[in-house]
Amino acid sequence: MTETSLVPELASVCGPNFDELVQWMVQDASLDRGDRRGPKLI
């Protein structure tokens, strides 16, 4: 994924910028949880 990918562009509509999206993805991947929905995006 790069800054020109569609995922960051779509996420920016909800609020997080590219750096925040990547940070959320890293944190989400490292969580051990039963709830598979993950944390709410910023």
ZIKANOR-V237052 format. One record per residue. SS is DSSP state (a for helix, b for strand, c for the rest). PSI is psi as a letter, one per 30 degrees, with the letter a starting at -180 (none if undefined). Layout:
BEGIN
SS;PSI / SS;PSI
END
This chain:
BEGIN
c;k / c;l / c;f / c;g / c;l / a;f / a;e / a;e / a;e / a;e / a;e / a;f / a;e / a;f / c;e / c;k / c;a / a;e / a;e / a;e / a;e / a;e / a;e / a;e / a;e / a;e / a;e / a;e / a;f / c;f / c;k / c;j / c;l / c;f / c;j / c;f / c;f / c;l / c;l / c;k / c;l / c;none
END
